């Protein structure tokens, strides 16, 4: 599943992604192979990972185009 591969790249690899999704690496490997299909709750978590990263990149690249701003303690905060 392409979404999982992209999310894995964004978080630093399959081990980190499995941890973020709350599943084991073997289960992640099966989901990446699409056998069995990814359950909806895990699919939504993976989508959130990808969307959060894209929002971060937009905010850092041009803060005036985003509803996010840099916050000294953790990087980004909602306006």
VMD Tcl script that draws the C-alpha trace (Angstrom):
set ca {
  {0.00 0.00 0.00}
  {1.56 3.27 -1.18}
  {0.19 5.31 1.73}
  {2.07 3.17 4.23}
  {5.30 3.46 2.26}
  {5.01 7.25 2.18}
  {4.14 7.42 5.88}
  {7.08 5.14 6.66}
  {9.46 7.45 4.81}
  {8.04 10.48 6.63}
  {8.51 9.06 10.13}
  {11.90 7.47 9.57}
  {11.18 3.90 8.55}
  {8.96 0.91 9.15}
  {9.93 0.47 12.79}
  {8.93 4.04 13.62}
  {5.71 3.75 11.63}
  {4.73 0.49 13.32}
  {5.27 2.17 16.68}
  {3.20 5.22 15.67}
  {0.38 2.94 14.48}
  {0.59 0.78 17.60}
  {1.25 -2.46 15.71}
  {4.16 -4.86 15.30}
  {6.60 -4.69 12.41}
  {5.42 -8.06 11.07}
  {1.83 -6.82 10.94}
  {2.99 -3.63 9.19}
  {4.84 -5.70 6.59}
  {1.65 -7.67 5.90}
  {-0.38 -4.47 5.55}
  {2.22 -2.99 3.20}
  {1.82 -6.14 1.08}
  {-1.97 -5.52 1.31}
  {-2.64 -8.90 2.85}
  {-4.84 -8.39 4.81}
  {-6.20 -4.97 3.81}
  {-5.42 -2.15 6.23}
  {-8.26 -1.67 8.76}
  {-9.95 1.74 8.65}
  {-8.61 2.97 12.04}
  {-5.02 2.28 10.95}
  {-5.68 3.79 7.53}
  {-6.88 6.99 9.19}
  {-3.81 7.13 11.46}
  {-1.54 6.74 8.43}
  {-3.42 9.50 6.58}
  {-3.01 11.77 9.62}
  {0.75 11.15 9.59}
  {1.00 12.15 5.93}
  {-1.26 15.19 6.31}
  {0.53 16.43 9.43}
  {3.88 16.25 7.65}
  {2.58 18.16 4.63}
  {1.09 20.86 6.87}
  {4.43 21.18 8.64}
  {6.31 21.58 5.36}
  {3.88 24.28 4.16}
  {4.12 26.16 7.45}
  {7.91 26.08 7.47}
  {8.24 26.97 3.79}
  {5.86 29.94 3.95}
  {4.14 30.68 7.26}
  {1.90 33.31 5.63}
  {0.10 30.61 3.58}
  {-0.78 28.39 6.51}
  {-3.06 28.49 9.52}
  {-0.08 27.30 11.55}
  {2.68 29.37 13.05}
  {5.98 28.51 14.67}
  {5.80 28.04 18.40}
  {9.07 28.23 20.36}
  {8.44 25.13 22.47}
  {7.31 22.55 19.91}
  {7.55 23.91 16.41}
  {3.96 24.53 15.33}
  {0.74 25.67 16.90}
  {-2.70 26.49 15.56}
  {-3.62 30.13 15.21}
}
mol new
graphics top color blue
foreach p $ca { graphics top sphere $p radius 0.5 }
foreach p [lrange $ca 0 end-1] q [lrange $ca 1 end] { graphics top cylinder $p $q radius 0.2 }
display resetview
